[in-house]
C-alpha cells in the first residue's frame, strides 16, 4: 500500500498541471534553504531576503500572485516538491543530469561553479594539497554530486575518501575555523558573498578548479507543471528585456558581476 501510494504521488506530480490552482489561491509556495546567501537567507531580524527572493517576487508580481517562501530540509527538496508541500524549488538550484530525472527545469538564469574554500594558514594551494585532509560540504548539494561524479579529482584524495556532510554552510564554516575540517567544496556565488561580509575575510582562500564543470541555476518544478514553467520563463524574459533582471543582479553581485546568464522565454 505504501509503495502504491508513493507511485500515485509521483504519477500525479509528473502529469498534473497546477497553474489554475495556484492562480485561484493567488499564492505560489517556493521551497528554500534560508541560510543560502545571497540567494535566500534570514537577516538578524528574521526577514527573508536574497537574490532569488527578489527575482521570484518580481516574476510572480507580473501575474498578481503572492510568493510564500517555505523553509525546507535541502536534502529533501525534490521529495517536498513531489509531495506538493511546495510548488517550486527556487534557491540557487543547479541544473544537473540527476535532477533532470526528478524535476522539470525552467530556463537557466544565473551562472555558477564549485570552489574549494580553505584557510590561508593551511597552505592548501590546489586540490592535490587536500590529500589526507578533511573536506566538508552540504548534504544534497551540487558539490556532493560533483565530488562523486569525478572521484579522482578530490574524493580519492581526502581523508577516508569521505566528506563531512552539513545541513548548512555556516555550520561547515564553524568547523573550518576550528580546524576540524580543512576545506569546503561549495557554490562560488555563496562563497564570494559570504566571505565578502566577514570581518576576517582575508584569512580565507578560494580555489577555483576548472576540472569541476560549470553549472547554472534554474527553477525546479514538477514535470506536470508545464504552464507554471512557461509563465516563469516568460516572466524572466520580460524582466531581462525591461532591465529589472540586471538591477537585481547588480544589487546582489555588483556592477562587474559575471554571474548573469542568458534568459530566454523558449525552453
N, C-alpha and C positions, 0 to 999 in steps of 0.2 A: 504493500500500500504506500509506503514511504517513497519507494522508487517511482511508482506510478505518479505520485503527487509531484515529485521533482520534475519528471518528464513533462507533465502538464504545464507547470510554470514555465519551463524552458520553451516549449512549443508556443505558448501564449506570447512570451517575450519576443520570439522570432517572427510572429505573424501579426500581432495586434498593433494597429496604428492608433496611438492615444492622443493625437493632436486635438481632436474635438473635445475630449475630456479635460485636457489642460486649458483649452480656451474657455470652456464652460465654467471651470472653477476659478479662472483668472490667475492661476498660480502654477509655476513650474518648480519642482524640487530638485536642487542640484547638490550632489554629494561632494564634500571637500575634506581635505586634511587641513585643519585650521592652524597648523604650525608651519605651513609651507610658504615661507617668504620667497619672493614678493608676490606670489600668485594668489594666496589666500591665507591670511593669518590674523590673529587677535592682537589688538593694541592693548595697552595696560588697562584701559577702561573696559575691556571685553568686546569692543566693537570689531566686527569682522571687516577687514579691508584687503585690498590687493589688486593686482593687475587683472586676474580672471574675474574677480568680483565686479570691478568696473565694467569689464568687457561684457559679461553676461547680462548685467543690468541694462547696458546700452543696447544690446541686441533685442532683448525682450520688451524694452520700452517701446520699440517700433510697433509692437503688436498689442500694446496695452496690457501686458502680462507681468505680474509681480514675480520676483525671484525669491524663493525661500531656500537658503543655504543650510544643508543638513550635515553636521559633522559626523564622519563615519570612520570606521577602522579601515585604513587604506588597504590592508591586506585582504579585505572582504569586499572591495568596491564593486567588482563585477557581480558578486552574489547579491549585494544590495540593489543593484540595477535590475538584475533579472527578476528578483522577488517583488519589484515595484515599490520598494521603500523610497527610492529616488528615481527621477526621470532622466538624469544625465550625470556623467562624471566630467566635471569641468574644473580642473585644478592642477595644471601642469601635467597633464596626462599624455604621455608619449605614445606615439603610434608604433606598434611592434607587430610582427607576424603572429605571435602567440595571442595577442589581444584581439587581432582582427578575427580570429576564430570564435571569439566570445561576444564581441560587440561590433556595432557599426560606427565608423568614424566620420565626423564631418571633415570639411577641408581643413588642412593644417593652417595655423595662424601665427606660429612662433617657432623659431629655430632653437635647438638646444644640443648639448653634448655632455658626456660624462667626464668629470675631472677627479683627480685624486688630491685631497686636501691633507696636508701634514703640518707638523710644527717645524719651523726652521731649525730649531736646535737638534732635531733628529737627524739632520743631514741626509734626508731622503731626496734624491735629485731625479730619480726615474723609477719606473715600475720594478726594475731589477733590484733596486735597493730595498724593496719590501720583502725580500727573501727572509723567511723566518720571523717576520713581523706580524702583528695582529691587525686585521682590516675590519672596519665597521661599515655597515650600510643599512638602508631602510628596508624593512620587510615589504615585499611586493613591489619594489621599485624597479625602474628600468636598469639601474646599476646591477641589481641582483640577477636580472635576466642576461645582461651583457657579460657578467662575470662567468656565468655558467655556459654561455654560448661559445666563449673563447677562453677556456681554462688555462691554456699555456701562457696567455698574456699576463695574468696576475694570480688567478686562483691557485695554480700549482706551486706558486712561489710562497704564499703566505703560510703562517703557522698552522699546522694541521690541515691545510688546504680547505679550511672552513672559516667563513667570516662570522663576526658577531653581528647579530641582527637587532635592530632597534625599531620601535614603533614610530619614533620621531627623530629628526636630525638634531634638535637641541640636546637630546639625551646622549647622542653619539659624540657631540662636541664636549660634553661634560667628561666623558671617558677619555677623549683625545687630550684634553687639557690635563687630566690626572695621570696620563701616561699608560692607561690600561689598554688603549689601542694606539697604533702609530699612524693610521691613515683612515680617511673616509672617502669612499667612492660615491659620488653624488652628482646631481644636476648642476651644471655650470651657472644657470640663472640663479639658483638658490645660493650657491657658494659665493658668487660675486656680491650679491645683495647683502647676504648675512654678514660676511666679513667686512664689508664696507662700513657697516654700522656698529662694529665692535671697537671699543677703546684700544684694545690690544691687537688690532688687525695686522700690524706689522710683524707679529710673531708667527704668522702662518705662511705657508707656501702652497700655491695652487699649481698642480702639474697637469698639463694637457697632453694626452696621448692620442695621436691620430689613428692609432690602431683600433680604438673603440669607435664604432660607427656613429656618425652624427644622427640626431633624431629630431623630431618635430612634435609640437604639442597640437592636439586637436580635442574635440569634444566626443566623449564616448556615449553611445546611445544603444537602446535595444534595437535589434535588427528589424523589428516590425515598424519602428517609428520613422518611416520614410518621409512623412510630411514634416515632422519636427526637424529632421536632418535638413530638408530643403529650406525651411524657414530660417534656421541658424546660418546656413551657407549664404542665403540671400541677405540676411541681416549683417553678417560680417563683410560681405562685398560692399554693401551700402556704406558701412562705417569707414571702409577703406577709401571709397570714392569721395565721400564728403570731408575726409581729413580727420574724422574723430578717432579712428584707429591709431593714426600717427600721434595724436595728442596723448592718448592713453599710454602708448609705448614710451613717449618722451617723459611722461610723468613718473614712470616707474623705473626706466632704464637710462634716461638721459638722451641728449641730442645725438651723441655719437654711437648709440647702440647699434649693433649688427645682428640683433636677435629677430627683428621683424621679418617674417616670411611672407611669401606671396599668398594672397587670398583670392579665391575665385568662386563665384556662385555655382559653377558647374562642378559636379563630382560624381 
